[in-house]
Amino acid sequence: MLRFEQALRTAPGCEDVTLPFWDECAGLVGRPSVGLRPHHLIPRVLTMRTYELDGQTIPNPLFSFKLKQKIEDLTVGKEQHYSKPEGYETVRYPLSGMVGTQEDEENTKIHNARFSDAESERLLNVNVTNWLVTGPRHIPTRQGAKPPSDTTSILARYLKCLDTDTYTIFSNTTSQTKLMEKLCRERNEGHWLMSLESPHNGIHLAIGGFFQQGEDGTNADEIDDANGDMGDNETAGFDPIFFLHHCFIDYMFWQWQLRHGATETLTIDEGDPGAKVPEGGILDLPEGEQLTMDTPLPPFKDMVNIESLGYTYGSGSLDKHHAPILHAPHVSVKQMVKISSIFRSKHKGSFVIRTYAKGPGCPEPIEIGREPILNRWNVSQCANCQNHLEAVSMIPLDAEMLALLLGDDWEKENRTVDEIKYQVEIHARSEKTPSNEIRKRGKFFFSPTPLVGRLVPGGGLPAILKPPVFNVPKDMPTVEHLLRNKSFRVERTA
C-alpha cells in the first residue's frame, strides 16, 4: 500500500496525496440496533459516479476504473465468460461485469439497465452491511433465552481475529483451521479461532456480487446475475475500492501488532502446518521447508514496524484504546462441525460455503455457517491455488445453539447431536448448465446421512467412529462432528 501511495504521488499535482483506509466497522461497533446503523456504510465518495471539485463536475476516479487493455479468461473451453475488453469499466454489486461473449454482453446490458445509480448504491450498502452484521440466520424467538453466539458476521470475525494470540493463526485460514481441528481431535477441546483472511475475503464477496440477506428481512430478494469485479481474484485489484479495503486490512494488521506486542518482530510457530512450504514448492523454496522471519522475502522482515517506514494510521473504530469494549464475545464451544471435501477446482470463481442445521427443537433450518472463499476462475493456472485446493468451513456450536436445535432439555431427554440434520450449500457464480441454457445462480445443496461404522477406543477420548470406505465422489462435501469424531457422508439432494 505504501508503494502504491508513493506511485500516486508521482502524478503532477498529487505530490502530497495520502491513501486513506475505508473504516469498514465505523458506526457498527456498539450499535447493534438496525435503526442505528449508518445509511451509507460505504463512504459516498466511493459510490458516486461524478464528483464536484473546484466548482466542476468530474468523473469520480474512485467509482470505477476503465481498463487500458483487455484481459483474457484462459479457461479451457469454447467460451471465455470472464474476458474483458479494453475500455471495460469495473462494477460492483448489484451490477454484472460478465462481458466475455456477445451473449454475456447482451445479458449484462439488460441486467444493468434495471438499476439506477441511486438504487445500485442503496443495494450495495445494504448487501455489505448485511455481510458485516448478520449472524446466524433464522433464529426462532425464545422468550428469556440467550441467543447463540455470532460466529458468522464479518464484524464478529474482525473482532475475533484481533483476539488471536499467534501470528500464524492470525495471518491465514490454513493455520486457523488446522489448529482448531487438532485441538478437537487430540484434546477433545473446541476453540473458535479466526484469521484476518476470512473477513477480508467476505468483504471481497460482498462488494463483488454475492448476496446476503439480513436477519431483519432486508435485501430479501437475491439478484441472480450480480457479478462484480471485487469478487474475483483476477479483477479485484482494478476496482479502486480494493485499495481502500486493503488499507483497512493493513490497519487491522497494525492493530493486532499493537495489542500483542508484535510491532518489532513476528513469531512464526514452527509446528504450524501453515508455516511450511506446501507441496510443489513456492518460487525458489523447496517443498516442506520451514518458513521463518529469515526466509528470503526481502524486504518483509524490515517492514514489521510500519512506523519505521514513515507512516501510521489515524483514528479508527477498532483502535487499541477501545480494546476493553471491543473484544469479541467468548464462545464456549460444545460441538465443532467441520465441512470439508469441497474443492476449488470444481467451481469457477469465488463461492460461499453456507451450512444450515435443524433438529427436534428447531424444525426450520438455521444458517449456522457462512465461509467466503475467494477463488480464481481457473485454479489450474495458479500454483498457490493448487496447494490449497480444498476449502474448509469450521463451525463452532455453543450451548445456546444446541438448545435451539435439540430443545432446552436435550441432554435430560437423551437426545444427541446425531439428531441434527445438516444442509450444505455451495453458493457459486451464475453459469450455464448443460441441461439448461438459462444462466442460473450456481447453488448446489447437499444433506448429510450418518455413516454406519464401528466404535473403537480413542485413547481416553470418546469412542471414535471408524466408517467403512465409500466410493464418494470428490465433489461431495463431508460433514463431521469433531468433538465426538463422528463422520457423515453427504448426499446430493438437488
ABEGO torsion letter per residue (X at the ends): XAAAAAAAAABBGAAABBBBBBBAABGABGBABAAABBABABBAAAABABBBBGGBBBBBAAABBBBABBBBBABBEABBAABBBBGBBBBBOABBABAABAAAAAAAAAAAAABBAAAAAAAAAAAAAAAAABBBBGBBBBBGBBBBBBAABAAAAAAAAAABABAAAAABAAAAAAAAAAAAAAAGBBBBBBBAAAAAAAAAAAAAGBBBBBAAGBGABBBAABBBAAABAAAAAABAAAAAAAAAAAAAAAAAAAAAGAAABBBBBAABAAABBBBGEBEABBBGBBBBAABBBOAAAAAABAAAAGBBBBBBAABAAAAAAABBBBBBBABBBBBBGBBAAABBEBBBBBBBBBBAABABBBBABBBBBBBBABAAABAAAAABABBBBBBBBBAAAAAAAAEAAAAAAGBBAAABBBBBBBBBBBBBBAABABBBBBBBBBBBBBBBBBBBBAGGBBBBBBBBBBBBBAABBBBBBAAAGBBBBBBBAX
